[in-house]
Amino acid sequence: MHLRRIRRDRRKQKTIYGRRDRDPAKIELSLRHNEYERQDMAKKVLVVDDEKLIVKGIRFSLEQDGMEVDCAYDGEEALEKARNNTYDIILLDVMLPKLTGVEVCQQIREFSGVPVVMLTAKGDDMDKILGLEYGADDYITKPFNILEVKARLKAIMRRTAPKDVKDDKSAMLESGDMRVNREDRRVYIGDREINLTSKEFEVLELLMSNPGKVYSRENLLKAVWGVDYPGDVRTVDVHVRRLREKIENSPSEPKFVQTKWGVGYYFKE
């Protein structure tokens, strides 16, 4: 009798945990989660802060998730590593010796579109605005929760990872002399490549994929930065202005990215 009950319990376990009775939606979610974990493990991150304990903690946490982490403790070292290595994302403190984080970000933007996330002091809005002005993609306020840091970094890396676009027509967007390759995230005007940050690219890609459709600043913020992004709509204005400076012959009289006054922005058909 006792052995019969054990066999019955084992059969029940197989039914519960076996593939036959699992919810297909849960299986899909599990497979997607595993794929995300494999993608994260291949990532290389540069962490820059002059407080070595902060760097040590972030490095340990990211390496626990399988990422490769380089560290720098001043602005000049960060810039040298950014020039000589390829990173999937850079976490950059604003207040650094030798060169500030804003200066480092500005110089990185001269040769790379790697996503940059700034670490700023709580309530220091000027640092946030300056960081975005000079090409940062996002910012995280100190003191921070390491789980939030990891979640934000992973979300940005997934959004900016090259997409596997099978349809060649959908992989390339064109308007006049502008070509946008969505697969490798590159933008050309004529024969000249335009160096965009990840967020500038995503704003352009969204608007260009829906020509004539007007997006409010709030909707752009949600679509590109995510619904949980703590910043405000000034972030959108800064990125649109920087985007125009790069793709328009006359940013004050734009040909591509237009303003619908009192409403938002759209891509001219």
C-alpha positions as CSV (number, residue, x, y, z in Angstrom):
1,M,0.0,0.0,0.0
2,H,2.8,2.3,1.0
3,L,4.8,1.6,-2.2
4,R,1.7,2.1,-4.3
5,R,1.2,5.6,-2.9
6,I,4.9,6.5,-3.6
7,R,4.5,5.4,-7.2
8,R,1.3,7.4,-7.6
9,D,3.0,10.5,-6.1
10,R,6.0,10.1,-8.5
11,R,3.6,9.9,-11.5
12,K,1.9,13.1,-10.2
13,Q,5.2,14.9,-10.0
14,K,6.0,13.9,-13.6
15,T,2.6,15.2,-14.7
16,I,3.1,18.5,-12.9
17,Y,6.7,19.1,-14.0
18,G,6.8,17.2,-17.3
19,R,6.4,18.9,-20.7
20,R,3.0,17.4,-21.4
21,D,1.0,19.5,-19.0
22,R,3.0,22.7,-18.9
23,D,1.4,25.9,-20.0
24,P,2.7,26.8,-23.5
25,A,2.9,30.5,-22.5
26,K,5.0,29.6,-19.5
27,I,7.3,27.4,-21.7
28,E,7.7,30.4,-24.1
29,L,8.4,32.8,-21.2
30,S,11.0,30.4,-19.8
31,L,12.7,30.0,-23.1
32,R,12.8,33.7,-23.7
33,H,14.2,34.3,-20.2
34,N,17.0,31.7,-20.9
35,E,17.8,33.4,-24.2
36,Y,18.1,36.7,-22.4
37,E,20.4,35.2,-19.8
38,R,22.6,33.8,-22.6
39,Q,22.7,37.2,-24.3
40,D,23.6,39.0,-21.0
41,M,26.5,36.5,-20.4
42,A,28.2,37.7,-23.6
43,K,28.2,41.4,-22.7
44,K,31.3,43.5,-21.9
45,V,30.8,46.5,-19.6
46,L,33.1,49.4,-18.5
47,V,32.4,50.7,-15.0
48,V,33.9,54.1,-14.2
49,D,33.9,55.6,-10.7
50,D,36.6,57.0,-8.4
51,E,35.0,55.3,-5.4
52,K,36.7,51.9,-5.5
53,L,34.1,50.2,-3.2
54,I,31.3,51.2,-5.5
55,V,33.2,49.8,-8.5
56,K,34.0,46.6,-6.6
57,G,30.3,46.1,-5.7
58,I,29.0,46.7,-9.2
59,R,31.7,44.6,-10.8
60,F,31.0,41.6,-8.5
61,S,27.3,41.8,-9.1
62,L,27.6,42.0,-12.9
63,E,30.2,39.2,-13.0
64,Q,27.8,37.1,-11.0
65,D,25.5,37.4,-14.0
66,G,28.2,36.2,-16.4
67,M,29.3,39.6,-17.8
68,E,32.8,40.7,-18.5
69,V,33.7,43.9,-16.6
70,D,36.5,46.4,-17.0
71,C,37.1,49.2,-14.5
72,A,38.5,52.7,-14.5
73,Y,38.9,55.2,-11.7
74,D,39.4,58.5,-13.5
75,G,38.3,60.2,-16.7
76,E,41.6,59.8,-18.6
77,E,41.7,56.0,-17.8
78,A,38.1,55.7,-18.9
79,L,38.7,57.4,-22.2
80,E,41.7,55.4,-22.9
81,K,39.9,52.1,-22.3
82,A,36.9,53.2,-24.3
83,R,39.2,54.0,-27.3
84,N,41.1,50.7,-27.1
85,N,38.3,48.3,-26.4
86,T,34.8,47.4,-27.6
87,Y,32.1,47.6,-24.9
88,D,28.3,46.9,-25.0
89,I,27.7,49.6,-22.4
90,I,29.6,52.1,-20.2
91,L,28.5,53.0,-16.7
92,L,30.1,56.4,-16.0
93,D,30.1,58.6,-12.9
94,V,29.8,62.3,-13.4
95,M,32.3,63.4,-10.7
96,L,35.7,62.0,-11.8
97,P,39.3,63.2,-11.4
98,K,41.3,64.4,-14.4
99,L,38.3,64.5,-16.7
100,T,34.7,64.8,-15.6
101,G,32.2,62.1,-16.7
102,V,30.5,64.7,-19.0
103,E,33.8,65.5,-20.7
104,V,34.5,61.7,-21.1
105,C,31.1,61.2,-22.6
106,Q,31.5,64.1,-25.0
107,Q,34.8,62.7,-26.3
108,I,33.5,59.2,-26.5
109,R,30.8,60.4,-28.8
110,E,33.4,61.6,-31.3
111,F,34.3,58.0,-32.1
112,S,31.6,55.7,-30.7
113,G,27.9,55.3,-30.3
114,V,28.2,52.8,-27.4
115,P,25.4,53.3,-24.8
116,V,26.5,55.4,-21.9
117,V,24.7,55.5,-18.5
118,M,25.6,58.3,-16.2
119,L,25.8,58.0,-12.4
120,T,24.6,61.3,-10.9
121,A,24.0,62.7,-7.4
122,K,20.5,62.7,-6.1
123,G,18.6,65.9,-7.2
124,D,21.4,67.2,-9.3
125,D,19.3,68.0,-12.4
126,M,22.1,70.0,-14.1
127,D,24.4,67.0,-14.2
128,K,21.5,64.9,-15.8
129,I,20.8,67.5,-18.4
130,L,24.5,68.1,-19.3
131,G,25.0,64.3,-19.5
132,L,22.1,64.0,-22.0
133,E,23.2,67.1,-23.9
134,Y,26.6,65.5,-24.5
135,G,25.4,62.1,-25.6
136,A,24.5,60.0,-22.5
137,D,21.6,57.5,-23.1
138,D,20.4,57.4,-19.5
139,Y,21.2,58.2,-16.0
140,I,21.0,56.5,-12.6
141,T,20.8,58.5,-9.4
142,K,23.0,57.8,-6.4
143,P,22.5,56.2,-3.9
144,F,21.2,53.3,-6.1
145,N,19.9,49.8,-5.7
146,I,22.2,47.4,-7.5
147,L,19.2,45.4,-8.8
148,E,17.9,48.6,-10.5
149,V,21.3,49.2,-12.0
150,K,21.5,45.7,-13.5
151,A,17.9,45.9,-14.7
152,R,18.5,49.2,-16.5
153,L,21.8,48.1,-18.0
154,K,20.3,44.9,-19.3
155,A,17.3,46.6,-20.7
156,I,19.4,49.1,-22.7
157,M,21.8,46.4,-24.0
158,R,18.8,44.3,-25.2
159,R,17.3,47.3,-27.0
160,T,20.6,48.3,-28.6
161,A,21.7,44.8,-29.6
162,P,21.9,44.2,-33.4
163,K,18.5,42.8,-34.5
164,D,18.2,39.7,-36.7
165,V,16.0,41.2,-39.4
166,K,15.3,38.5,-42.0
167,D,13.3,40.7,-44.4
168,D,15.8,42.9,-46.3
169,K,13.1,45.4,-47.1
170,S,12.3,46.0,-43.4
171,A,16.0,46.0,-42.5
172,M,16.6,49.2,-44.5
173,L,14.7,52.5,-44.1
174,E,15.3,55.2,-46.8
175,S,14.2,58.8,-47.2
176,G,15.9,61.0,-49.8
177,D,19.6,60.6,-49.3
178,M,19.3,59.1,-45.8
179,R,19.6,55.3,-45.3
180,V,19.0,53.6,-42.0
181,N,20.2,50.0,-41.5
182,R,18.1,48.6,-38.7
183,E,20.0,45.4,-38.5
184,D,23.5,46.9,-37.7
185,R,22.0,50.2,-36.4
186,R,24.0,52.4,-38.8
187,V,22.8,55.6,-40.5
188,Y,24.1,57.1,-43.7
189,I,23.5,60.4,-45.5
190,G,24.8,60.0,-49.0
191,D,28.2,58.2,-48.5
192,R,28.8,59.7,-45.1
193,E,28.1,57.6,-42.0
194,I,26.4,59.5,-39.1
195,N,27.5,58.5,-35.6
196,L,24.3,58.4,-33.5
197,T,23.9,57.4,-29.8
198,S,21.7,54.4,-29.2
199,K,18.8,56.6,-28.0
200,E,19.2,59.0,-31.0
201,F,19.0,56.0,-33.3
202,E,15.9,54.6,-31.6
203,V,14.1,57.9,-31.8
204,L,15.0,58.2,-35.5
205,E,14.1,54.6,-36.2
206,L,10.7,54.9,-34.5
207,L,9.8,58.2,-36.3
208,M,11.1,57.0,-39.7
209,S,9.2,53.7,-39.4
210,N,6.0,55.7,-39.0
211,P,6.3,58.7,-41.4
212,G,3.7,61.4,-40.8
213,K,2.6,60.0,-37.4
214,V,2.9,62.6,-34.7
215,Y,4.3,61.4,-31.3
216,S,3.9,63.4,-28.2
217,R,7.0,63.8,-26.1
218,E,5.4,61.6,-23.4
219,N,4.7,58.8,-26.0
220,L,8.3,59.1,-27.3
221,L,9.6,58.9,-23.8
222,K,7.6,55.7,-23.1
223,A,8.4,54.1,-26.4
224,V,12.1,54.7,-26.4
225,W,13.1,54.9,-22.7
226,G,10.4,52.7,-21.3
227,V,7.4,53.3,-19.0
228,D,9.6,53.0,-15.8
229,Y,12.1,55.7,-16.9
230,P,12.3,58.3,-14.1
231,G,13.3,61.2,-16.3
232,D,11.0,63.9,-17.8
233,V,10.1,65.0,-21.4
234,R,13.1,67.3,-21.5
235,T,15.1,64.2,-22.3
236,V,13.2,63.8,-25.5
237,D,13.8,67.5,-26.5
238,V,17.5,67.1,-25.9
239,H,17.8,64.0,-28.0
240,V,15.7,65.4,-30.9
241,R,17.8,68.6,-30.9
242,R,21.1,66.5,-31.0
243,L,19.6,64.2,-33.6
244,R,18.8,67.2,-35.8
245,E,22.3,68.6,-35.4
246,K,23.6,65.4,-36.9
247,I,21.2,64.6,-39.7
248,E,19.9,68.0,-40.8
249,N,21.7,70.5,-43.1
250,S,20.0,73.3,-41.2
251,P,18.8,72.1,-37.7
252,S,16.6,75.2,-37.3
253,E,14.8,74.4,-40.6
254,P,14.7,70.5,-40.4
255,K,13.9,68.4,-43.5
256,F,13.5,65.1,-41.8
257,V,12.4,65.4,-38.1
258,Q,9.6,67.9,-37.9
259,T,7.9,69.6,-34.9
260,K,4.1,69.7,-34.6
261,W,3.8,72.7,-32.3
262,G,2.0,72.0,-29.1
263,V,1.8,68.2,-29.9
264,G,5.1,66.6,-30.6
265,Y,7.5,65.3,-33.3
266,Y,7.1,63.4,-36.6
267,F,9.1,62.3,-39.6
268,K,8.2,64.1,-42.8
269,E,6.9,61.7,-45.5
